[in-house]
Amino acid sequence: MTMTTTATTQSEETYDEARKVIPGGVSSPVRAIKPHPFYTASAGGCMITDLDGNRYIDYCMGYGPLILGHAHPVIKSAVIDQLNRGWLYGTPIEAEVELASRIVSLYPSIEMLRFVSSGTEATMSALRLARGYTGRNKFVKIEGGFHGAHDAVLIKAGSGATTHGVPDSLGVPSDFTKHTLQAPYNDIEAITDIIESNRDDLAAVIIEPVLGNVGPILPVPGYLEALRRVTEENDVLLIFDEIITGFRLAMGGAQEYFGVVPDMTTLGKIVGGGFPFGVFGGKKEIMELISPSGGVYQAGTFSGNPVSVTAGLAVLDTLESEDVHRKLDASGSKLRSALQDIVSDLKLPYSVSGVGSIFKVFFGDLPRNYQDTLRCDKEEYLRFFSRMLESGVFIPPSQFETNFLSIAHTATDIEKTIDAYAANLK
Ligand SMILES: *Cc1c(COP(=O)(O)O)cnc(C)c1O
């Protein structure tokens, strides 16, 4: 390996200061790397540079948004141009109408939408709307599914919640979660039972079509189609949380990729071009119930802010004009098959998962659901994570997070990455 890290003294010192004023030293739990996180000084393309001058090939990519890589020049210049004209107006802007129209034309399930400032807000608002529209209280989520950090969805939640051992958060009154039902992923019988026995008070099923926040788990063939049928037959709304898969699997997300059309969709991450953003949308009849056209309240000072909207338009332009998904599918397939070869050659009891530009080595058998992922060797994964970091490759510091490829990862970067996996899995 040519890339090895040197000292990380400055990051270590900064972390000591951070822990005095910020709980756990971080602004979001997944960043709390042991023994200390590295502090980033700058990033460009697929590389991220820490305070001590170490450079890493990044596979976290902001945990999903940065499909074009860090500091992409097209987004940067669009945002600078916007900044020169101001960055918050408190009035509508033309660009938001353009972005909304483009999303509507790409997502079969979205006839109308609203912009918010995070994925958390998008799923929170979508669920409120689903309840308002149906006049029912309950919803079903998938075990290990992550839909942000609001009360109703913090039960058996993936992402940082599972990593840090608190999939059910303290501070959430059981009264707030008694309407949240759980079903295992990839098990159509189980979810059908739950839907049928609760249908009188069931507003919606919310699901990540590819379970992304416990590492990527793909739907078994026919699962999403069957779920669409069952929800329709029982008059229950189907919400796809496409905050990871939207604009990543295809321009039209997982609903285009798998050809299954939900009633409502949430988007975030990529569509903000790396700036805070979220979207929820669906059938016109449902969306028109949102305030001020209807009685379901939803609002935000920063909703549809000019910077995120501008960055979003720039990212959509670039994804389309540069045929990004075809290129990413090719590099993703190459990387996954190389990783599979390494795991097989070393006779490790590990598995390689992913689709398109997302991938993960599970330290265990290929999982079909949340319970399966919990059987993976997460301690060994963390030791492996540290060895990778020392080799100059930054993968997510948790068995339960997905690795993201961007268009900025070149063939050479991918070769280096494969070498690092081979050396560090040994
Ligand atoms: C990241 C994520 C969210 C939350 O989005 P934030 O912008 O972090 O609030 C919700 N759902 C899914 C599927 C996600 O991956």
The ligand as a MOL file (V3000), in Angstrom:
LIG
                    3D

  0  0  0     0  0            999 V3000
M  V30 BEGIN CTAB
M  V30 COUNTS 15 15 0 0 0
M  V30 BEGIN ATOM
M  V30 1 C -30.8880 9.5550 5.8510 0
M  V30 2 C -32.2360 8.9960 5.8200 0
M  V30 3 C -33.3240 9.6550 6.4080 0
M  V30 4 C -33.1490 10.9260 7.2120 0
M  V30 5 O -32.7050 11.9830 6.4330 0
M  V30 6 P -32.0320 13.2480 7.1790 0
M  V30 7 O -31.7990 14.2330 6.0730 0
M  V30 8 O -30.7800 12.7250 7.8200 0
M  V30 9 O -32.9910 13.7280 8.1930 0
M  V30 10 C -34.5800 9.1180 6.2590 0
M  V30 11 N -34.7780 7.9890 5.5690 0
M  V30 12 C -33.7620 7.3270 4.9860 0
M  V30 13 C -34.0390 6.0910 4.1940 0
M  V30 14 C -32.4520 7.7870 5.1080 0
M  V30 15 O -31.4430 7.0980 4.5800 0
M  V30 END ATOM
M  V30 BEGIN BOND
M  V30 1 1 1 2
M  V30 2 1 2 3
M  V30 3 2 2 14
M  V30 4 1 3 4
M  V30 5 2 3 10
M  V30 6 1 4 5
M  V30 7 1 5 6
M  V30 8 2 6 7
M  V30 9 1 6 8
M  V30 10 1 6 9
M  V30 11 1 10 11
M  V30 12 2 11 12
M  V30 13 1 12 13
M  V30 14 1 12 14
M  V30 15 1 14 15
M  V30 END BOND
M  V30 END CTAB
M  END
